Amino acid sequence: MIPITSTVRIRDGQGRGFWIPLFLVWLLLLPIVLLLLPLAFLACLVVRVNPFRALSVFGQIIGALRGTDIQVEDAAGSVLVHIPRSFV
């Protein structure tokens, strides 16, 4: 299952945080993916990769994003992006 939400925390003296509804991001990206899918299919055939296997691996990578934490820090502040394991 693909991630549904993400939490972003910014620490720059004010300590802001908000959540991003990733399901809306996936819906916005869907038309672009559908337009690029034939090109990706042809590219897979050119380099002799099974396109259905490549699509499966890409889906597994997107599904594996659950539980990911990305943190960037410097002297002025930090940013933490957290994708929870479940949406409950």
C-alpha positions in Angstrom: 0.0 0.0 0.0 1.3 3.5 -0.9 1.8 6.1 1.9 -1.3 8.3 2.5 0.1 11.1 4.6 3.4 12.7 5.6 4.4 15.0 8.5 6.8 17.9 8.1 8.4 19.6 11.1 10.5 22.7 10.7 12.7 23.9 13.6 13.9 27.5 13.0 13.0 29.1 16.3 9.3 28.9 15.7 8.9 25.1 15.7 6.3 24.8 12.9 4.8 21.5 11.7 2.2 20.4 9.2 1.0 17.3 7.4 0.9 16.7 3.7 -1.9 14.6 2.3 0.1 12.3 -0.1 -3.0 10.8 -1.6 -3.6 14.2 -3.3 -0.1 14.2 -4.5 -0.6 10.7 -6.0 -3.8 11.9 -7.7 -2.0 14.9 -9.2 0.9 12.7 -10.5 -1.4 10.1 -12.0 -2.0 11.8 -15.3 1.7 12.5 -15.8 2.5 8.8 -15.0 -0.1 7.6 -17.5 1.4 9.9 -20.2 4.9 8.7 -19.5 4.0 5.0 -19.1 4.3 4.2 -22.9 7.7 5.9 -23.0 8.9 3.9 -20.0 7.5 0.7 -21.7 9.5 1.4 -24.8 12.6 2.3 -22.8 12.4 -1.1 -21.0 12.1 -2.9 -24.3 15.1 -1.1 -25.7 17.3 -2.0 -22.8 15.8 -5.5 -22.6 14.2 -5.3 -19.2 10.8 -6.8 -18.6 8.5 -3.8 -18.4 6.0 -5.5 -16.1 8.7 -6.5 -13.7 10.1 -2.9 -13.8 6.6 -1.6 -13.0 6.3 -4.1 -10.1 9.6 -3.0 -8.7 8.7 0.6 -8.9 5.4 -0.1 -7.0 7.3 -1.9 -4.3 9.7 1.0 -3.9 6.8 3.5 -3.5 5.2 1.1 -1.0 8.4 0.8 0.9 8.4 4.6 1.6 6.2 3.9 4.7 8.2 4.4 7.9 10.8 6.7 6.2 12.3 9.6 8.1 14.3 12.3 6.4 16.1 14.8 8.5 18.3 17.7 7.4 20.0 19.9 9.9 22.3 22.9 9.9 23.2 25.7 12.4 20.1 27.7 11.6 17.5 24.9 12.0 16.3 21.6 10.9 13.6 19.9 8.7 12.1 16.5 9.5 9.9 14.7 7.0 8.2 11.6 8.4 6.1 9.2 6.5 4.2 7.0 9.0 3.9 3.2 8.8 0.2 3.4 8.9 -2.4 6.1 8.3 -4.4 5.4 11.4 
